Amino acid sequence: MMESTCPECGAVLAEGQTCRDHFDQMLFWEAEDFSRGVVHHLLVLCYHLQHPSLYSMEGLQYGLGLLDQFVVQGITPADVRKQSRDQVASGNRNWKITARPDSIGAYDHPITWTMTAADVVAQGADNYVDSVRAWAQSVHESLKLVG
């Protein structure tokens, strides 16, 4: 069986597999057991931070700030929604979160990720919540290393 490597996060992927497949698997696990949704915000954020081309440059910067709030400050998604409601409302925001042809998120330096979506999936559904929390911590640590 042939393997490939994701050009953005570096995950080793089985033939025909993509990181999006892992993302979709985790979404399925959350839909299958709603208690797993407690880490949904971390799932989406970590996946996008490791695949920065999904973000605009401004969206990437915003996501980096969110990760710090969640991991370091322990802020909840509900708190973030209250704090940033006006800032990120599409009617008030003069920047796009998702990538556009004229604004595609990228890091200034290559980042070596110690954990990816593939690793979370490999640890299975029963370990999902703890795995996503560990993933968020590892993403934060990897980003700190490139400052």
Summary of the structure (lengths in Angstrom):
residues: 147
radius of gyration: 15.4
end to end distance: 37.5
largest distance: 49.7
contacts: 402
relative contact order: 0.19
helix: 61%
strand: 7%
